[in-house]
Amino acid sequence: MNRSDLDEKIRNANTVVIKIGSARLSGSEEEVNDFLFQLVADVRHLRDQGKKVVVVSSGAIARGRKMSETLPSIVNAGDSLSEKQALAAMGQNRLVNLYDSFFSKVNLPIAQILFGVLDLETGEGFKNLKSTFRQLLDWGVLPIVNENDSVATEELKFGDNDVLSAVVSLIVEADILVILTGVSGFLREGKTVSYLPEVGSEELANAGGPSGPGTGGMYTKLKAATILKEAGIPTGIIDGAEKNCVRRFLEENRLGTLVGGNGKNRSYSEEEIKSILQSKRNGGTSR
């Protein structure tokens, strides 16, 4: 199968999850604003087409760290668990306010959803989360999702928002996940690989870790794509700095790397999603 065989499936995707990494939100004010103007235009276009959109966004700790630099009482905030939790608490509000200031310009109301692994451990927590997503999307409200880093511990974390975006994609029964990163896609010998029908040990061995303020890197993006492949959900890994990258990816299916998507879409049960999280905790989807 070639990537072009999936053109129609990607173009007709009705529910789209967009994952945004910390790098896209932690540069200069000009860079961040340019990115958000493009993102807002793309999401507005998708919504005008009748599509449902969910945004999974990193950046709370990065925004909190930026805020901490202006406070005399905070000297060189480090990377201990308590410091990262506090920075996340400081930055999450700023992150959501930033999104609201941009999406309100195109009349797109947003809602914040913060959750962690424990919120999916009970049947009621899972059902409540799923129904909240469904109601927001039915109302035309854009969910902005992040892990609840201010209370999460290292033992009870998704680990990174690439895995979180895959879990959200399963919960909302997305048709595609689009990961916006700082590189052109998965690279092999310095060249972007256009299509990966499968992700094997060779690809994972050649995938790097984080090169910016985030925690994932290409390795976790491929792991997220592997989770979704079993559900028939394709994953696009594209450079978020490209102009109108989300719209162009969905309409043209040419940017970045496309992973999987060659199977028949199927829904995942609550127990199957819990099993994925358990595997993640036991090292099955982490480096």
C-alpha positions as CSV (number, residue, x, y, z in Angstrom):
1,M,0.0,0.0,0.0
2,N,1.2,3.5,-0.8
3,R,0.5,6.7,1.1
4,S,-1.6,8.0,-1.7
5,D,-4.0,5.1,-1.2
6,L,-5.1,6.8,2.0
7,D,-5.8,10.2,0.5
8,E,-9.6,9.8,0.6
9,K,-9.6,8.4,4.2
10,I,-7.5,11.3,5.5
11,R,-9.4,14.0,3.5
12,N,-12.7,12.6,4.9
13,A,-11.6,12.4,8.5
14,N,-14.5,13.7,10.6
15,T,-13.0,13.8,14.1
16,V,-9.4,15.2,14.2
17,V,-7.1,15.2,17.2
18,I,-4.2,17.7,17.0
19,K,-1.3,17.3,19.4
20,I,0.9,20.4,20.0
21,G,4.3,20.0,21.6
22,S,6.0,22.4,24.0
23,A,8.4,23.6,21.4
24,R,5.6,25.3,19.5
25,L,4.6,27.3,22.5
26,S,7.9,28.2,24.2
27,G,9.7,30.2,21.6
28,S,9.7,34.0,21.2
29,E,6.4,35.8,21.4
30,E,6.5,36.4,17.7
31,E,7.1,32.7,16.9
32,V,4.3,31.6,19.2
33,N,1.9,34.1,17.8
34,D,2.7,33.2,14.2
35,F,2.1,29.5,15.1
36,L,-1.2,30.2,16.8
37,F,-2.6,32.4,14.0
38,Q,-2.0,29.5,11.6
39,L,-3.4,26.9,14.0
40,V,-6.6,29.0,14.6
41,A,-7.2,29.5,10.9
42,D,-6.8,25.8,10.2
43,V,-9.1,24.7,13.1
44,R,-11.7,27.3,12.0
45,H,-11.6,25.9,8.5
46,L,-12.0,22.3,9.8
47,R,-15.0,23.4,11.9
48,D,-16.6,25.2,9.0
49,Q,-16.4,21.9,7.1
50,G,-18.4,20.2,9.9
51,K,-15.5,18.4,11.4
52,K,-14.9,17.8,15.1
53,V,-11.6,18.9,16.6
54,V,-9.8,18.2,19.8
55,V,-6.5,19.8,20.8
56,V,-4.0,18.0,23.1
57,S,-1.5,20.6,24.2
58,S,1.8,20.5,26.1
59,G,3.4,23.7,27.3
60,A,2.1,24.3,30.9
61,I,5.5,23.6,32.5
62,A,7.2,25.7,29.8
63,R,4.9,28.6,30.3
64,G,5.2,28.3,34.0
65,R,9.0,28.3,33.7
66,K,8.8,31.5,31.6
67,M,6.7,33.1,34.3
68,S,9.0,32.0,37.1
69,E,11.9,33.9,35.4
70,T,10.1,37.2,36.2
71,L,9.6,36.4,39.9
72,P,12.4,37.4,42.3
73,S,11.3,34.7,44.8
74,I,12.1,31.9,42.3
75,V,15.7,31.3,41.6
76,N,16.6,28.7,38.9
77,A,13.6,26.5,39.1
78,G,14.9,23.0,38.4
79,D,13.4,19.6,37.4
80,S,12.5,18.0,40.7
81,L,9.0,16.6,40.8
82,S,7.7,19.3,43.2
83,E,9.2,22.0,41.0
84,K,7.7,20.7,37.8
85,Q,4.3,20.3,39.5
86,A,4.4,23.8,40.7
87,L,5.5,25.2,37.4
88,A,2.6,23.3,35.7
89,A,0.2,24.8,38.2
90,M,1.5,28.3,37.4
91,G,1.6,27.8,33.6
92,Q,-1.6,25.9,32.9
93,N,-3.8,29.0,33.4
94,R,-1.6,31.1,31.2
95,L,-1.6,28.4,28.5
96,V,-5.4,28.2,28.4
97,N,-5.7,32.0,28.5
98,L,-3.3,32.1,25.5
99,Y,-5.5,29.7,23.5
100,D,-8.7,31.5,24.5
101,S,-7.3,34.9,23.4
102,F,-6.7,33.4,19.9
103,F,-9.7,31.1,19.4
104,S,-12.1,33.8,20.6
105,K,-11.0,35.9,17.6
106,V,-12.7,33.4,15.3
107,N,-15.7,32.7,17.6
108,L,-14.5,29.3,18.7
109,P,-15.3,28.7,22.4
110,I,-12.8,26.4,24.2
111,A,-13.0,24.2,27.3
112,Q,-10.1,22.9,29.4
113,I,-9.9,19.2,30.2
114,L,-7.2,18.1,32.6
115,F,-7.0,14.4,33.6
116,G,-4.5,11.7,34.5
117,V,-4.1,8.0,34.6
118,L,-6.1,7.6,37.8
119,D,-9.1,9.3,36.2
120,L,-9.3,6.3,33.8
121,E,-8.8,3.6,36.5
122,T,-12.5,3.5,37.5
123,G,-15.4,2.8,35.2
124,E,-17.2,6.0,36.3
125,G,-14.2,8.2,35.6
126,F,-13.8,6.8,32.1
127,K,-17.5,7.1,31.3
128,N,-17.7,10.7,32.7
129,L,-14.6,11.7,30.7
130,K,-16.0,10.2,27.5
131,S,-19.4,11.8,28.0
132,T,-17.8,15.2,28.6
133,F,-15.9,15.0,25.4
134,R,-19.0,14.0,23.5
135,Q,-21.1,16.8,25.0
136,L,-18.5,19.5,24.2
137,L,-18.1,18.3,20.7
138,D,-21.8,18.2,20.2
139,W,-22.0,21.8,21.4
140,G,-19.3,22.9,19.1
141,V,-16.9,23.7,21.9
142,L,-13.1,23.0,21.3
143,P,-11.6,20.8,24.1
144,I,-8.0,21.8,25.0
145,V,-6.6,18.7,26.8
146,N,-3.5,18.3,29.0
147,E,-2.3,15.9,31.6
148,N,-2.9,17.2,35.1
149,D,0.8,17.7,35.8
150,S,0.4,19.7,39.0
151,V,-0.7,16.5,40.8
152,A,0.7,13.7,38.7
153,T,3.6,11.6,40.0
154,E,6.3,9.9,37.9
155,E,4.7,6.5,38.7
156,L,1.2,7.7,37.7
157,K,1.8,9.6,34.5
158,F,1.0,9.0,30.8
159,G,4.7,9.9,30.5
160,D,4.3,12.4,27.7
161,N,1.5,14.0,25.7
162,D,2.2,11.9,22.6
163,V,0.8,8.9,24.5
164,L,-1.9,11.1,26.0
165,S,-3.0,12.2,22.5
166,A,-3.2,8.6,21.4
167,V,-5.4,7.8,24.4
168,V,-7.6,10.8,23.7
169,S,-7.9,9.7,20.1
170,L,-9.2,6.3,21.3
171,I,-11.6,7.8,23.8
172,V,-13.2,10.2,21.2
173,E,-13.0,7.6,18.4
174,A,-10.9,9.9,16.2
175,D,-10.4,9.4,12.5
176,I,-6.8,10.7,12.6
177,L,-4.2,12.1,15.0
178,V,-2.0,15.0,13.7
179,I,1.2,15.6,15.8
180,L,2.8,19.0,15.3
181,T,6.5,18.9,16.1
182,G,9.7,20.8,15.3
183,V,11.0,18.5,12.5
184,S,9.7,17.5,9.1
185,G,8.8,14.0,10.2
186,F,10.5,10.7,10.9
187,L,14.0,10.8,9.4
188,R,16.0,8.0,8.0
189,E,19.6,8.8,6.9
190,G,18.7,12.5,7.1
191,K,15.6,12.2,4.8
192,T,12.0,12.4,5.8
193,V,10.2,9.1,5.4
194,S,6.8,9.8,3.8
195,Y,5.0,6.7,4.9
196,L,5.4,4.0,7.5
197,P,2.8,1.3,7.2
198,E,4.4,-0.4,10.2
199,V,6.6,0.7,13.1
200,G,9.3,-1.9,13.9
201,S,12.3,-2.1,16.1
202,E,14.5,-0.5,13.4
203,E,12.4,2.6,13.3
204,L,12.2,2.8,17.1
205,A,16.0,2.4,17.4
206,N,16.5,5.3,15.0
207,A,14.0,7.6,16.7
208,G,15.5,10.2,18.9
209,G,14.5,11.6,22.3
210,P,13.5,15.1,23.1
211,S,15.6,17.9,21.6
212,G,13.6,20.9,23.0
213,P,11.6,21.7,26.1
214,G,9.3,18.7,25.8
215,T,9.6,15.1,27.2
216,G,8.9,12.9,24.3
217,G,10.8,13.1,21.0
218,M,10.3,11.0,17.9
219,Y,10.4,7.8,19.9
220,T,7.2,8.5,21.8
221,K,5.5,9.8,18.6
222,L,6.1,6.5,16.9
223,K,4.9,4.7,20.0
224,A,1.7,6.8,20.0
225,A,1.2,5.9,16.3
226,T,1.7,2.2,17.1
227,I,-1.1,2.3,19.7
228,L,-3.5,3.9,17.1
229,K,-2.5,1.6,14.2
230,E,-4.3,-1.3,15.9
231,A,-7.5,0.8,15.9
232,G,-7.0,1.7,12.2
233,I,-6.3,5.4,13.1
234,P,-3.5,7.0,11.0
235,T,-1.1,9.4,12.6
236,G,0.6,12.3,10.9
237,I,3.9,13.6,12.2
238,I,4.5,17.0,10.7
239,D,6.5,20.2,11.2
240,G,4.2,22.6,13.1
241,A,6.2,25.6,11.7
242,E,4.9,24.9,8.1
243,K,2.2,27.4,7.0
244,N,-1.3,26.0,7.4
245,C,0.2,22.6,8.1
246,V,-2.9,20.9,9.5
247,R,-5.1,22.0,6.7
248,R,-2.6,21.1,4.0
249,F,-1.8,17.7,5.6
250,L,-5.5,16.7,5.7
251,E,-6.3,18.0,2.2
252,E,-3.2,17.0,0.4
253,N,-1.7,14.1,2.5
254,R,1.8,15.1,1.5
255,L,3.5,16.8,4.5
256,G,5.7,15.0,7.1
257,T,5.4,11.3,7.9
258,L,2.1,9.3,7.8
259,V,2.1,6.2,10.1
260,G,-0.4,3.3,9.8
261,G,-4.0,3.9,8.9
262,N,-4.2,1.0,6.5
263,G,-6.6,-1.1,8.7
264,K,-10.3,-0.9,9.3
265,N,-11.3,1.6,12.0
266,R,-12.7,0.0,15.2
267,S,-13.7,1.3,18.6
268,Y,-11.6,0.4,21.7
269,S,-13.4,-0.7,24.8
270,E,-12.7,0.8,28.3
271,E,-10.8,-2.3,29.3
272,E,-8.6,-2.2,26.2
273,I,-7.6,1.4,26.9
274,K,-6.9,0.5,30.5
275,S,-4.7,-2.3,29.2
276,I,-2.7,0.1,27.0
277,L,-2.1,2.3,30.1
278,Q,-1.0,-0.6,32.1
279,S,1.4,-1.6,29.4
280,K,2.7,1.9,29.4
281,R,3.2,1.9,33.2
282,N,5.1,-1.5,32.9
283,G,7.4,-0.2,30.2
284,G,5.5,-1.4,27.1
285,T,5.2,2.0,25.5
286,S,8.1,3.9,27.1
287,R,11.8,4.0,26.5
